[in-house]
Amino acid sequence: MKHIFQAIAGMLSIVCLTSLALPKVHRQDSKVKIVNKSDLNIDHIYFSSPDKNTWDEDDVLGDDEVLLPNESIVVLVECGTWDVKLVLEDGGTCLGYDEHICNNEVWEITNADCNGDGKEDDGKK
């Protein structure tokens, strides 16, 4: 019986040492370059998981920043599916639901991309 416990302890030691030697798997980050090609400032940019019923409180731009016309920002997000909301200075919104982001992308936001009606979207609050 003592030999069985020693054998099990030895195998557990080998498993632990092997797992320490394996490289760690890191999440894959993706870059999204958002270029403001509209005539208006972009006041807020939100990325939210599709399974949430609210937009994340963290505005990518921060509290006091805006994305002026012809400016751009690069946002790092984890590879996956995201809902995206951009809010223009006139209250218009650009919405993207179930956006699969898993590599480097460039999004050019134009006047035609946003509804400009200032209404809140129907999907999330």
Secondary structure as GFF3:
##gff-version 3
##sequence-region A 1 125
A	DSSP	alpha_helix	2	21	.	.	.	ID=ss1
A	DSSP	beta_strand	29	36	.	.	.	ID=ss2
A	DSSP	beta_strand	42	48	.	.	.	ID=ss3
A	DSSP	beta_strand	72	78	.	.	.	ID=ss4
A	DSSP	beta_strand	80	88	.	.	.	ID=ss5
A	DSSP	beta_strand	93	101	.	.	.	ID=ss6
A	DSSP	beta_strand	105	109	.	.	.	ID=ss7
A	DSSP	three_ten_helix	111	113	.	.	.	ID=ss8
###
